[in-house]
């Protein structure tokens, strides 16, 4: 296994991090976000084999969160990692989305420590920060809380995971002495959310960077459109789509570890093998050109030509315009309508959905792509608000 430094504190972390959001589910559900029934337990026998195999092969970074598998991910890891506690870097996240009062900060952490059956975490992340949640947690005194839990030893280091634009990302980076951050980054999302600019900025400030969704939740690996597969097949070096995606992430020296949410032993075995070749700047110009062609091919499948620049924001009605358009586009590019229906109807708040558009037209005045956003939002809601779309 190859290792890299996790920021200025110098922890050695495996190239491949084990993301515990998609552990195997009894009954065969491929993800806790895909038809997840909270009454179903993790397939602990299979998940244990996967975790033990990863550790034996040198994986030492394990990432979970309070909300994964309705809390069962943390509880499972508490059991399976106990005998390996000194070998691994254990990371979980404060559920920012569930905070209501200052007392919740300590309350959630104490519950998580009990679930994980440990007296300390190696890294504690604020989960899914963005512009609104950042203002909220600061108001609850989260920075003082982070100082305190490092001082009393409940966590060695702190950081944050992130989903928003690069401007607020930089503001958060500059607001505290973080050890690391976790961002979404892959060849398709190179310039979305924090993106390449945020990756470079965080690294320049000495932060370790864990990359989530390096295969975009598996969508860059399965199913693969025929025109994309033809490009992979044309490459001199034969690799699986998952390998191409991971190698692209590892090609960046600023990346500390790439988190893979693995749900099958075959995925663990493949990713461990791939990780041993994932050195920085190891892809050739020709290989990078092939990846760029694949990206452009995916982009041609866009139904709405939105780049995610967010010039249309903020919306006075609260609609998250870029996210609505992105979810709609993803349904056609990655052929997973069930997931996108869920993202629209469950993960987006009612006020953030396309249906909340007041049709004022101000967003269209600011859009550099000249998108007819009001019409696009109507199309998004008409398509994604109907559960029957999943059966088409």
Secondary structure, 3 states (H helix, E strand, C coil): CCEEEEHHHCEEEECEEEECCCCCECCCCCCCCCCCCCCCCECHHHHHHHHHHHHHCCCCEEECCCCHHHHHHHHHHHHHCHHHCCCCEEEEEECHHHCCCCHHHHHHHHHHHHHCCCCCEEEEEEEEECHHHHHHHHHCCHHHHHHHHHHCCCEEEEEEEECCCHHHHHHHHCCCCCCEEEEECCCCCCCCCCHHHHHHHHHHCCCEEEEECCCCCCCCCCCCCHHHHHHHHHCCCCCCHHHHHHHHHHCCCCCCEEEEECCCHHHHHHHHHHHCCCCCCCCCHHHHHHHHHHHHHHHHCCCCCCCCCCCCCCCCCCCCHHHHHHHHHHHHHHCCHHHHHHHHHHHCCHHHCHHHCCCCCHHHHHCCCCCCHHHHHHHHHHHHCCHHHHHC
